[in-house]
Amino acid sequence: SKRKRAVLTMSGSEGADAVSMKARATARLLGMNVTLLLCLFFSRLLLVVSTRIDSYADPVLYVVSERLAAMLFHIPYFTNSLFIAGLSRGFYQFLFPCIRDSKPKLTFSDSQRTT
């Protein structure tokens, strides 16, 4: 009786973990795809707009629209790594100890040195 309850409890918690993992994976994929769609759409739109701008009449607007189009085109490639790493628990379990250990430690002998 107790063993059956333990098995049922374990399988229930494993099922909840599996659902949670599927939800996180779905959120990652959705975020990556939405970012890709929006950034690529607006970068191509800005590229079309920049072709309609006379580069001699308004050079600043022309350069800004071209550079912004190029930047928007590259954003999804950088944000994909954030979606992959940023939505996983293991990433934070790895990152926070690294940040905590990377702080410079000032000892008494270091503060006494003069150059």
C-alpha positions as CSV (number, residue, x, y, z in Angstrom):
1,S,0.0,0.0,0.0
2,K,2.7,2.5,1.0
3,R,4.9,1.3,-1.9
4,K,2.0,1.9,-4.4
5,R,1.5,5.4,-3.0
6,A,5.2,6.2,-3.3
7,V,5.3,5.0,-6.9
8,L,2.2,7.0,-7.7
9,T,3.7,10.1,-6.1
10,M,6.9,9.6,-8.0
11,S,5.3,9.1,-11.3
12,G,3.1,12.2,-10.6
13,S,6.0,14.4,-9.9
14,E,7.9,13.1,-12.9
15,G,4.9,13.8,-15.0
16,A,4.8,17.4,-13.7
17,D,8.5,17.8,-14.5
18,A,8.0,16.5,-18.0
19,V,5.1,18.9,-18.6
20,S,7.2,21.7,-17.2
21,M,10.1,20.8,-19.5
22,K,7.8,20.7,-22.5
23,A,6.4,24.1,-21.5
24,R,9.9,25.6,-21.3
25,A,10.9,24.0,-24.6
26,T,7.7,25.4,-26.2
27,A,8.4,28.8,-24.8
28,R,12.0,28.7,-26.1
29,L,10.9,27.7,-29.6
30,L,8.1,30.2,-29.7
31,G,10.3,33.0,-28.5
32,M,13.0,32.2,-31.0
33,N,10.5,32.0,-33.9
34,V,8.7,35.2,-33.0
35,T,12.0,37.0,-32.6
36,L,13.2,35.7,-36.0
37,L,9.9,36.6,-37.7
38,L,9.7,40.1,-36.4
39,C,13.3,41.0,-36.8
40,L,13.6,39.6,-40.3
41,F,10.4,41.2,-41.4
42,F,11.3,44.7,-40.1
43,S,14.9,44.4,-41.4
44,R,13.6,43.6,-44.9
45,L,11.0,46.4,-44.6
46,L,13.7,48.9,-43.6
47,L,15.9,47.7,-46.5
48,V,13.1,48.4,-49.0
49,V,12.6,51.8,-47.4
50,S,16.3,52.6,-47.6
51,T,16.2,51.9,-51.4
52,R,13.5,54.5,-51.7
53,I,15.6,57.2,-50.0
54,D,17.9,59.3,-52.1
55,S,21.3,58.9,-50.6
56,Y,22.4,62.3,-51.8
57,A,19.3,64.2,-50.7
58,D,19.1,62.7,-47.2
59,P,22.3,60.7,-46.4
60,V,21.7,60.5,-42.7
61,L,18.3,58.8,-43.0
62,Y,19.7,56.5,-45.7
63,V,22.6,55.3,-43.5
64,V,20.5,55.0,-40.4
65,S,17.9,52.9,-42.2
66,E,20.5,50.7,-43.8
67,R,22.4,50.2,-40.5
68,L,19.2,49.5,-38.6
69,A,18.1,47.0,-41.2
70,A,21.5,45.2,-40.9
71,M,21.3,45.2,-37.1
72,L,17.7,43.8,-37.0
73,F,18.8,41.1,-39.4
74,H,21.5,39.9,-37.0
75,I,19.6,40.2,-33.7
76,P,17.8,36.7,-33.9
77,Y,21.2,34.9,-34.2
78,F,22.3,36.5,-30.9
79,T,19.0,36.1,-29.0
80,N,18.7,32.4,-29.8
81,S,21.5,31.6,-27.4
82,L,19.8,33.7,-24.8
83,F,16.6,31.8,-25.3
84,I,18.4,28.5,-25.1
85,A,20.6,29.3,-22.1
86,G,18.4,31.8,-20.4
87,L,15.4,29.6,-20.0
88,S,17.2,26.6,-18.5
89,R,17.7,26.1,-14.8
90,G,21.2,24.6,-15.3
91,F,22.4,27.8,-16.8
92,Y,21.6,29.9,-13.7
93,Q,23.0,27.2,-11.4
94,F,26.2,27.5,-13.4
95,L,26.3,31.3,-13.9
96,F,25.6,32.6,-10.4
97,P,28.5,30.7,-8.7
98,C,30.8,31.8,-11.5
99,I,29.8,35.5,-11.0
100,R,30.1,35.2,-7.2
101,D,33.6,33.6,-7.5
102,S,34.9,36.1,-10.1
103,K,34.7,39.1,-7.8
104,P,38.1,40.5,-7.0
105,K,39.2,39.7,-3.5
106,L,41.2,42.5,-1.8
107,T,43.4,41.3,1.0
108,F,45.2,43.5,3.5
109,S,48.6,42.9,1.8
110,D,47.2,44.1,-1.5
111,S,45.9,47.3,0.0
112,Q,49.3,48.1,1.6
113,R,51.2,47.9,-1.7
114,T,52.1,51.1,-3.5
115,T,53.6,51.5,-6.9
